[in-house]
Amino acid sequence: MIVVGRVFLLDDHDSFRRSFARVLAEEPNLEVIGQAGSLAECHNGVSEVFGDVDVAVVDLLLPDGTGIELVGELREANPEVSILVLTVSRDREVHFWASKLGANEVITKESSLPQIVSTIRRLGNAEDKRETGNAGGSEEGGRESGF
């Protein structure tokens, strides 16, 4: 069994975020250690958990900016963090730029729950991070999937 660890969720759709947190809570070896619905919420009391996060699941479109704005802060607090962008956008250019700006992987919200959970497990696997040397991303800084 893979021990993955701690997950942070950033999504402005409260019902989706809370439901997804409940799904993850039922998964062995996964723990949601923080969640927020906006960048402001991240900065007001949630950012102290960034150093403990193994995988951050980040929405792109937020009411007060983009999830990509958080990537730099996450990487500064924890260079080993893996970042999964989970978005409604199917635009390949959006996925490309999210990867270029630091996301390890980008998938759409149309993906199945098992696929999303599997991606979180893969990105959070510490052995994979050590073997690839770049927290699970490709040489270009990330991978696209979900198409």
N, C-alpha and C positions, 0 to 999 in steps of 0.2 A: 504494500500500500504506500502510495506517495504521500509524504507529509508536505503540504503546500504552505499553509499558514494563514496569514492575516491579509484581509481584503478591505480596501477603502472604496466606497461607491460615491460618485458624483453624478447626479441626474436630477433635473428640475421637475420631472414628473413624479410627484410624491408617491402616488399609488404604485407605479412601476418599481420605483426604488425600494419601497418598503416590502413589496411582494417578492422582489428579487432577493432582498436580504433574508427573508424567511426561507426561500428556496436554498440559499447558500448555507443557512444555519442548520439545515437538515443534512447537509453533505458532510461526510467524514473528513476530518482534518482541515476544514475551512472555517474561518471565523471572520465575521464582519466586525472590524474594530472601529469603524467610523463611516459616517455618511453625511452628505450635504446636498442641498438642492440648488446652491448657487455659489459663485466665487466668494461673495461676501460671507456666506455661512462658513465656507472653508477657512476664511481668515479670522472669523470670530469664534475661536475656541476649538476648531477641529484640527488645525494645522499642527498641533503638538503631537499628533499620532503619525505624522508623515515619516518619521524616522523608523517606525516599527512596521511599516506597510511592506508586504511582499508583492502584492499586485494591486494596482489602482485601476478601477473600471470607471472610465471618464466619458461623459456625454460631450459632444461638440457644441451643440447650440444651447446656451444658457441665457437666462433673462438679463444677466449683467456682464456678458462677455462670452468667451469660448473656453471649453475645457482645455484646449491646448495652452492657454495662458497659465494653467496650473502645472504643466509638465516641468518647466524649469524649476519651480519651487520644490516639486517632489524630488527631482533629480539632485537638487542641492542638499536637501535634507537626507536623502537616501539614494546614493548613486546606483545601488543594486536593484532598486524598485523596477518592476515590469509594469508597463502601462498598456492597457487595452482600451482603445477607443471603441465605444459601442454607440452607434449613431443610426438615425433614420435615413441619413443620406446614402444614396447608392452611386453618387457621383464619383467616378474614378479619380478625378482631379482632387477632390476633397480628401479622399483616402490617401492619395499620394502625398499631399502636403502634410497631413496629420503624421504620416510615417516620417517624412523628412524633418519635421519639427520635434520628433522624439518618441512617438508612439511605437511600441514594439509590434503591435498588431492592430488592425482596424477591421471590425466586422459590423454588419448591420443588425439592427434590432429585429429584423425578420428572421434571423438565425434561430434555430431551435434552442431551448433551454439546455439540453444535453450538450450541444455544440459550444455554447457560451461557457458552461461549467468546465467542459473539457479544455477549452482554450485557457481559462483561468488556471486550471491545474498545470497545464503545460508551461505557461509563462511563469508560474510560481515555483516550479521545480528547481531547487537550488543546484542540483547536479547539472541540469541543462545549462544554467547560467555559467557555471564554471567551465563546462566543456566548450561552449561557443565563445566565451570570453566577452560577450556583449549583451547579456541579459536577454537572450532569446531572439534578438532581431537579426536581420540580414546585414550584409556589409553596408548597405545603403541606409541603415538605421531603422528598418522595420519591414514588416510584411503586410501585404494586403490579402484579405480573404473575405469570404461571405458573398462571393458572386457565383 
